[in-house]
Amino acid sequence: MNFNTEIEQPSNTPKEEPLQVICSGILKKDGKKIIYVRFERGKNYAEGSIPQAKITSQSGFQTEEIAQLERYLHEHEHEIVAQAKSVNLMKNFMK
């Protein structure tokens, strides 16, 4: 359920803490497919989803960073979908 990627961070963001991207498998909500995506950097987090490409909750990220994460969701949707397809929900549930 986890894949790391390099996301260019704004110049005012410390470079020491890597940004980790975690995605769910493909789920259904209200009859539509959805993938939940969580960004983590130290104690900071932001959560969003595909296909909406919107951050729905966050803590510790600045407005500029949220906009950048939403652009990332939009621009890398195909990559995120491919990763989500490889998630085995039952296997991860049983861990």
Secondary structure, 3 states (H helix, E strand, C coil): CEEECCCCCCCCCCCCCCCEEEECCCEEECCEEEEEEEEEECCEEEEEEECCCEEEEEECCCHHHHHHHHHHHHHCHHHHHHHHHCCCHHHHHHC
